[in-house]
Structure formats: structure tokens, C-alpha cells
């Protein structure tokens, strides 16, 4: 039984209504539309919040001073704790990423290539802009004969850090061997 779909009505074709991650006929991706909806809802929320503040602020004869309603030393202490927490989280993420890279290096040295590749990929999930991890992942991929992926990671490493000579040398060597190899 043929069920008409939005794209096939009147055309005589059976096209699916929509696939996951599809682009609507407007050419705008689902993710972009979702982000625009989110930003629009945030604009409305904060407009209401700021508008309520303005109504309350100017509707009152005398507005209380901060020290009358807030415990300023407690507020300062809470702010200090929040700043310390954010710095600690940044250090923790850097430590996790460095630990995954170090473990990947150890696995690579031991010849456990699939495990090393997995560790490097996990490290890139945390910090995709780490040129050294891209370089090491490229080296591991060469050793399992996945040259196309290795080239992509060497190129990404050079995009992030153009001065990374090891990535440049390996990329040049791979390009040279590919041009010399028979078809």
C-alpha cells in the first residue's frame, strides 16, 4: 500500500517524509532551526525578566540598598567559590585529556593499536583542538594501514599548529609514497 508523503503528493513519486538529520526544503538544517528556537526562547525569557525588574524598580518609591537585603561578605565568598570551581573544572578537563593522551601513547608503544586509537579519539572528544593528539592518532592509524584517516588527522594537526614539523614530515612522506605507489 502506498502512503502519500509530503514530498510525493502530486508528483507520483514515493519519497520519504523526512529522514533523521535532514535538511528541510528551505535548505536549513534541523540543528540550526533548533538553535534559533532556543535563542528566541532565551530572548523572550530575559526580556520578561528584565521587564519585570524595570516595572518593580520604578513602581517602588524607594529601592533598598544592596547591603540592606544581601549579605555582601557571603555573596563575595560564594562568588570566590564559583570562580575556584570553574578553574578546578578547567584543570580537571586538561588533566583528563592529558591522561588519555598519555595512556594512548603507552598503548601505542606497547603495540595495542586499536586501544591507542580509541584513547586518542576519546581525548579528541574533550579537546578537539589538540594538535599533538591528532598527530599521535595519525601515527597509530598509519600502523593499522588506514592512510586516508591518518592524512586527515595530520592535516588537522597542521591546521591547528602549522609549526608542528612532525605532522608536516609525515604528511609529506605519505603524499610522496602515494604518488609513487602503482595504481
N, C-alpha and C positions, 0 to 999 in steps of 0.2 A: 504494500500500500504506500503510495507516495503522499507525503505530507508537504504542503507548501511551506516554504520558508520565506523570511523577509527579503532575501536576495533573489529568490527564484520566482516570485509572484509575477506573472505576466511575461516571463522570459522563456518558459518551458524547460528551464534547467533545474537540476537538483543541487543547489549549493547549500552548505550548512549555514545555519543562522549565525553562529559566531563561534570561534574557537578560543580556547584559553590564551590570553596574551595577544589577542587580535588587535588590529587597528581598525577603527570604525571607518565608514566611508569618508569621513572628514579627513582622514589621514593622521588623526591624533591618537596616540597610544592610550590604553586603559590606565596605565600608571600616571601619565601626565594629567589626564582628566581627574583621577583620584586626588592627585596633589593639588590641583586647582580647587577642587571642592573642599579639601582640608583647609587650604589657605583662606578661602572665602568664609568658611565657618569660623576660623580664628579671628578674622577681621570683624565679623559680626559680634562675636563674643567680647572682644576687647572694646569695641565701640560701645556696647551696652555697659560694660564695666566702667569705662571712663565717663560715659554719660551719667551713670548713677552717681559717681563721685562728684561730678560737677553740680548735679541737682542737689545733692546733700550738702556740699560745701557752701554753695551760695544760698541755700534755703535756710541755713542756720545763721543767727546773728553773730555769735562768737564761736570760732572754731578752736577746739582745745589744742594747747601746745603739746608737742610730742612727749616731753618729759612728764606731762600730766597723765597720759594714757599708756605710755610704753616705759618699760624698764630698760633704759638705754644701755647700761652695762651688760644686762642679759642679752639684749639684741646684738651688741658688739661681740659678745662671746659666741653666740650662735653663728654669726657671720664668720668669725675666725674658724670655727669647727667646720663649716661648709667649705671654706677655702682649703683647709687642710685635707678634707675628704677628697675634693676634686684633684688636688695634687697627688695624693696617695693613689687614686684610681689611675691617673696617667702613668705613674711609676709602675703600678701593677701590670697594666697592659704592656708596657715596654718590657717588663721582666718576663711576662708570659711569652711574648713574641721572641725575645732573645733566647728563652729556654727552648722553644720549639725549633728555632734555627740551630741551636747548639746540638739538640738531640738529632735533628736531621743530618747535621754534619757527622755526628758519631755513627749514625746508621749508614750513611754513605761510605764512610771509611771502613765499616765492617762488611760492606758489600750487600747490605739489606736494602736494595734499591727501591722496591715498592713501598716499604715503610718510610724510607727517607723522603720519597716523593710525596707521600701522604702528609708527613710532618711539615714539609715546605709549603704545601698547599694550605694547610691549617694556619701556618704563620702568615701567609698572604691574606687570609680572611681577616686577620686582626689588623695588619698594616700592609695594604696592597701597594704602597709606595716605597717598599724597601728594595732597593736595587740589589743588595747582596743576596737576598733570598731568591730573587728572580735569577741571578747568576748561578747560585747553587742548584736551583731546581733545573735550570738548563743543563748543567753538567750531569745531574742524575738522569735526565731524560736522554742525553746522548748515550749514556751507558746502557740504557734499555732500548736503544735504537729507535727513538721517537724524535727524529731530527726536526720535523716541522714544528713541533711544540717547543723544542729547545730553541730554535731560531726565534720564535715569538717571544720567549722569555728573555733571551739575550737582547732583543730589540727593546723590550720594555725596560730592562735594566739600564740600557744606554739612554733611553728617553728620560728616565728618572735622574740618572747620573751620567752625563756624557763623558766624564773623565775616568770611567771605570774601564781601565785598559784590558783587563782580563776578558770582559764581555766582548770588547771590540775585537780582540785577537781570536777568540773562539768563534765569533760570528764570521769573521773574515776567513778563518780556516774552513768552517762548514760551507760557506759560499764557494770557496775555491774547490773543495772536494766534490761538491755537487755539480760544478761546471765541468770537471774533469771526468766524472763518472759516466760510463756509457749508458744510453737510454734503455 
